Structure formats: C-alpha cells, structure tokens
Amino acid sequence: MVLEDSIFIDEIKSKIESELITVDNAVSQTVRSYLDQFSSIEDEYLKERTSDIKDVGERLIKDILGISADDFEIERLQRRCWFFRFYLISP
C-alpha cells in the first residue's frame, strides 16, 4: 500500500523540509512524480496502478484540507488547493 511505503512518506517529508512547501503541495508533487514514473512503465499491470496512486493522492489531499468524501466537490477543492488542480487532475 502506498501509504505504508516509507519511500513515499520520506519524499513528502523531504519536500516539506527542503522546499518549505505545504503538506498538500508536497503530496501533490510526490503523487505526480509517481504517476509520471508509472505511466512510462511497459508492464500493463503496473501501469494500471496509476489510478490507485491518483486515488490515494486525492484522498490524502482531501483529508489534509478537511474535506469529507460526502462534501467533496471538485470545484471547491480546486479553489482551495491550486496544486491539486494542476498536478493531479491535469493530464
């Protein structure tokens, strides 16, 4: 599971500490990096995992921003989190 991957967590922590960015930005950038890496993999099974990684990123950001799944509206989240819109949703 991505959330239990120490490399994933360490990358987020490192971005926060070295770039002095917010947690939601660090998650967005890290997830985007993973999505880019997985999309270039030739193995179809692993390539299909990009949707799982994207889902984990979206859930993390919603949790960080305090948006419940029941109240989630993409436009509302986009207004609250610029990086979410540009790094997770855009192709």
ZIFEN-V226503 format. One record per helix or strand of 3 or more residues. SS is the DSSP state (A for helix, B for strand). FROM is the first residue (numbers start at 1). TO is the last residue. If there is no record, write none. Layout:
ss/from/to
SS/FROM/TO
SS/FROM/TO
This chain:
ss/from/to
A/2/4
A/6/19
A/23/39
A/44/48
A/50/65
A/74/80
A/82/89
